[in-house]
Amino acid sequence: MKNTLSALLNAYGPTGREDRISAVIEQMVTPYVDEVCRDAMGNLICVRRGEGKRVMLAAHMDQIGFMVTDIDENGFLRVAAVGGINAYNSIHRRVVFENGVTGVIARETRDVKIEAVAMDRMFIDIGAEDRQAAESMVSIGDVAVYVPDVAFLQNDMVTAPALDNRAGCAVLVETLKAIHTRNNQICAVFTVQEEVGLRGAKAAAFDLEPDFGIALDVTLCGDTPKGPRISVKAGKGPCVKIMDSSVVCAPVVVEKMEQAAEKAGVPWQREVLTAGGTDAGAMQLTRGGVPSGVLSIPCRYVHSACETASLRDMQNGVKLMAALLNATI
């Protein structure tokens, strides 16, 4: 898990620019599936043929980023958020573009209170002397992401940008390795553009017509001092989602996931999230409807440059998913 996660966290892949992370994942999963292809949206679809129900597993590859909207005469880059970026959390963070150009996110300081800073008051400093120099390195529409600073903390905790949702991708990759039966038809989809409206999952689910859908993603933690009001703790097991703002999970899927957790003998938690959403919201609403659920990995400081989660939760997520999929759904 640690090696898989590290490779995924270090790959560039903001929303709409997922080619690099997609290539990394394809290399990892090809030995464990029967077919790999990409659809028109760029979703990486990995099929493992089986006899039972068709189960779509969705983990989004994309990460939040900063798109260049303008370059001023002094070479500073104005940016717009791609996905749910908190401007305050981004101040003085290092970022990197696909071509390797690095910079620092900074803010206007004159007449702007720090607690009121917004993205239209932010800019990226790449060290350019003027607009011409900047334009030789970066173009309008290029996207920067937080520099992939991966660190392993105490107690099997890991911190890095893009744990949302490379954690879910890592669980899905390792799950494909752990499936040893063909009781189900598995369509593992590493989706694009989740951060801007679940777009990739919507297209993939419409085409695949699954019998069941399960998203693999991160969720908030309520275990930090005066943190979010949610009954989820990092290191206490993966979560079986009951509801978020995009989906009310199908009771039949929730029950099957909870039974699988008990069978696998892993700790697990129930999750009710009052905001946010996952690819399950798109899968549930495709065609005539698809019974859907979510396996969530508890994650502190979501949508920051220091997202923090437990490797044990991810490993136990793999065991839960393998127990679920090795049985007949």
N, C-alpha and C positions, 0 to 999 in steps of 0.2 A: 504493500500500500504506500509506504513512504516514498519509494522510488517512483511509482506511478504518479503520485500526487505532485512530487517535485517537478517532474517533467511537464506536467500539465500547467502548473503554476508559472513556469518560466516561459511558456509559449504566448506569443502576442495573439490577441483575438478579441478586439472590441466589437460591439454590435455593428453588423454590416460588413465587417472585415475579418471573417472567421476562417479564412483559408489556411493560415498557418497552424492554428490549433486543430483544425480538422485533419490536416495531414499527419500531425503527431498522433492523434487518436486512431486514425485509420491504420497506421503501422502497428499500433498496440493490439487492435482487436481482430485484424484480418485472420490470424491463425485459429480463431475461436468461433468464427461464423462461416456460413455458407455463401453469403453474398454481401458485397459492399457497393453502394452506389450513392450518388448525390442527386437531389431533385433540383428543380429550377430555382428554388429559394436558397440552396446551398446546404440544406440539412444533410448530415451524414447518416445514411440509413443502413443498418447492419442487420441482416436477417439470419436467424438460426432456425432452420426448418424443423417442424415437429408435427405431432398428430392431433394435438388438442386445440384449445381456443387460441385465437390470435391475440397476443398481449403486446401492446405498444408501451415501451419504456422510454421516457423522454428525460434527457438531462441537457440543459442548455449550455452551449459552449461560450456564448458571448459574455463579455465583461463591460462594465461601464467605462466611458471614455470622454475625451474632450475634443470636439471637432473645431478646427480653425475656421473662423468666419471672416477674419480681416487681419491685415498686417499693417501696422502704422509706420510712419516715416522713420521712426527710430528702431524698427525691427522687432517690436513686441507683438505677440500674437494674441488677438482677441479670440475667445472660444465660446462655444455653446456646449451644454451638457448633452451627452448621448446616454440616456438612461438616468436613473435617479441619483444624481450626485449632489452631495451636500457641499456647498461652496465653502462654508466655514471650516469643514474638516479637511479641505484641500489646500489650505493656505500653507505655502512654503514646502509643499510636497514635490518630490522629483517625479518627472514624467518622461516617457520615451515614445518616439514615433516608430512606425514600422521600419523605416530605413536606418534606425539607430540613433538619430538625432535626439539628444536629451535636453531637458530644460527644467525650469522651476516654475510652479504655479505661484503667482503672487497676486496682490490686490492693490487697488488704489487706496491710499491712506488719507489723502486730504479730503476733509468734509464727509468722510464715510466712517461711521462707527463699526467696529469689527463685528459686533453681534448682528448688524443689519446687512452685512456684505452679501451680495448676490452675484450670480455668474456674469452679469453684464458689467460688473466692476472688477472682474478677474482678468488676468492675462498670463501668458507663458513667456518667460524670459529664456531664450536659447543662446544668449550671448552674442547675438548678431549686432553689427555696428549700425545697420540701417535696413530699410525695406529691401533694397536690392540684395544685400547679403542674406537676409532671411529667406527671400524668395528662391535663392539658389539651393536652399536646404529643405524648405517646407512649402507646400502649396495649400491654397484654400481648399477645404474639404478633407485634408489629412486629419487623422485621429491619433491622439496621444492617450496613453494609459499610464497609471501609476507604475513606476519602476518595480519590476517583480522581485521585491526584497523578501525572500523566504527565510524564516527563522523557526527553529524548533525549540520550544520552551520546555519547562519542567512538566512532569506528569502527562507526557505524550500529547501536549498541546502544540499546535502549529499556528503561526501567524504570517499573513501575506495578503497582498491584494489578490483579488480574483478567486478567493475561496468560494465566493458566489459567482459561478457555480462549478468551479473545477473540483470542488469536493464531491458534488453529485456526479460529475463525469468520472471521477476516480472510482466511486462506488460502482457505477455501471460497468466500467471496464473490468474491474475485478469480479463483478458478478458474472459476466460472460465467461470468465475463466473458470468459475466455480460451478457452473451448471453442468451436470453430468448425465442428464436424461433428455429425452425429446418428447416429453409429455405435453409440451405446449409449443406453439409457434411464437417465437420471440422476434419482435421487431424493435431493436434497440436504436433509438433515434437521438443523435446528438444534434440538438436544434440550434437554430440561429434566431437572432432578433427577439429573444424573450424579453430583454430589458426594455423594449419599446412597445410592448403589447402582445406578447405570446404569438408572434406572427409565424415563426417557423413551424411551431407545433400545430397551429391551425391548418396550415397547408398539408403537412405530413399526415395528420390524422384523417383529413378528408380523403386523401389518396389511399391510405392503408386500410381503412375501414376496420379498426380493431374491435374485438369483442370486449376487451378491458383496457384501461389505460392507467399507468402509474408514472407520475413524475418523480424525479429524484432531484432535490434542491436543498437549500439551506433555509433555516428559519431563525427567528430572533431568540435570544436567551433572556431569561428574567433573573439571572443569578448574580449580576453585578450590583454594586451599591446603588440603590435608588434607580435601578435599571427599568427596562420595559416591564409592564404588568402582564407577564405570561408565565405559565407554569412549566417552564422548560429550563433545564440546566445542562451545561456543557459537561461531557464526560459521564453522564448518567444514562446514555443509550440513545440510539436513533429514535426519531419520533414518527408515530403514525398520525397523520393529520386528520382532523375531524372537519375543520372548516377554515377558510380564509376569505378574503373579499372577492376572490375569483371563483371559488368552488365550495359547494357543500359535498363532501366526499360520500360516495355511495356506500351505504351500510354493509353491503355484501363484500366490497373491497376492503373496507376497514376490518371487518371480521376475519377475512382470510389473512390479512397482514398480521393481525394480532395473534392468530393461531400459529402462523409461521414463526413469529418471534418466540412464542412459548416452546414450539417444537425445537427451535435452534438453541434454546436455552440462553438467550441474550437479554440483557436489560433493555427496556424500551419505555418510551413515554408517549402519552397522548398530547396532541398539540391543537390548540384553538388559537388562531391568529386573527386579530380583528382588522388587520390591514394587509396589504401586499397580496401577491398572487403567484401562481406557478403555471407551468404548461398544462397541468391537469384541467385548468379552467377552459383552455382551448379544446382539449381532447373531449371533455364532457359534452360540449355543445356541437360537436361535429355531426353532420348528417342527422340521423334521427336520435342521436344521443348515445353516449358511451359511458358505462359505469366506470368511474375513475377515482383514484386515490393518490396519496403522496407519501413518499418516504422522505423525511426531513432530517438534515444534520444540524444540530444546534450550533449557532455561530454568533459570537459576540462582535459588536461593532460593524454590522453589515453595511456595505457600501462605503467603506472607508479604505484607507491604504494599509490598515492593520487588522483586517478581519481575522478572527481567532476561533479555532475549533479544535476538537479532540480527534486524534487519529483512532482511538479506541471506538468512538462512536461510528466512524466510517467503517472500520473493520467489522463491527457488529452489524452495521447496515448491510454489508455484503453477506454475512451469514443469514440474516433475516430474508433478504431477497433470494438467496440461493435455496433456502428451505421452501419459500413460496413457489418458486419456478420449477424446482425439481419435482414437486407434487403436480397432480393434475388439477388445473383450475377449472 
